[in-house]
């Protein structure tokens, strides 16, 4: 498959000028708030005080790495919290960014799945900070970011253990008793695959800015090749390395799973498909690896086929058509990138990271089409 000229040109520039941004393996640390993503701290201080939060010497910063909902850091003299709110311009896109839904998932899931932060309160009053938000405990730890390089990695053995923990944690989540967690009203399994496929195609069409033929090809293939859903479970829908917090003292141990905005009741194989969609193999084309959204090419990581085998072994389930779930995951991630790019093009965000996400959409659609053609998860370009 030919790589589009735009992608080859960007790869050339990135290589020649060594523009690739790297990250360190360190405690996840908040930074100064990005331009255009500030809000009146005074209103928030009044609100927190009215709700019995200790706000002496309040420090207010932002965790800068997320691409969707905005995550802020609050620190008083005695406590550390995280505030989550929708991105600016979210109202221009239909669906998503439901803070109350995310808050309730975390609140109810905590009793059955301890790898989530404790939540404290939800606020739907836009007059406080300009949007609904909720506040939860900060879970301090290490996070494997997408641009982590081999020389900064915690090492092959740790990465191998983390990848194993990732799959074990995903299986653990899928085994949570929905009724015991009081989340049986979060969604319904009947028709889940059909709703997901149709919904993400609709979101793509609503946020489309360019004609990408491969995206249209993949959308039609997904429509024509839907399997029946399996028994419903809680699904995270964005399960990847940089949504996992690793223990400060044991980097192989996952202490918390973050970013529950898309969690619902659904088909666990579709959830695995999203994880596979984020997973780049070492032998994928270098032009496509420029936009890898998870640091899965570090030494110690299995291939996508390896992740599939681990999930089947740990869950005791056989997945009959893994290519469908992988292709769906790629398509969904591409649509998320397209939605963010749409907000950038409309001027709702000034975050320069978003300016090239149309190329990420192009990359993901190439991977999806190649998986369809080859009918496999790995070795797509051999």
Secondary structure by P-SEA (a helix, b strand, c coil): ccccaaaaaaaaaaaaaccbbbbcccccccccccccccccaaaaaaaaaaacccccbbbbbbbcccccbbbbbbbcccccbbbbbbccccccccccccaaaaaaaaaaacccccccccccccccccccccccbbbbbbbccccccccccccccccaaaaaaaaaaaaaaaaaaaacccccccccccccccaaaaaaaaaaaaaaaaacccccaaaaaaaaaaaacccccccccccccccccccccccccccccccccccccccccccaaaaaaaaaaacccccccccccccccccccccccccaaaaaaaaaaaaccccccaaaaaaaaaaaaaaaaaaaaaaaaacccccccccaaaaaaaaaaaaaaaaaaacccccccc
